[in-house]
Amino acid sequence: MKHLLLEFEINQSINRYRRYVKLSRKTSWPELVGKNGDDAAVVVENENRNVNAIVLKDGTPVTRDFRCDRVWVWVDDHGIVVRAPMVG
């Protein structure tokens, strides 16, 4: 039963993502790697009004659920983006 519930949740997340991608302009920002994290978060939110950009130090534990309205902006100790921010 748990397996079926997990499969259902995964399928729901995939379907939400597909709908989201059709409605959104941008879902990833590889050009922000190497930029200031706070500045990157502003760019993300300006380019996609449907998301909240959250700046986190690389390696910080986070929830593993998929959210089409969330973008993690991973930064190093100096606040520089170390991974391409993307919806999820």
Order of alpha helices (4+ residues) and beta strands (2+ residues): alpha-alpha-beta-beta-beta
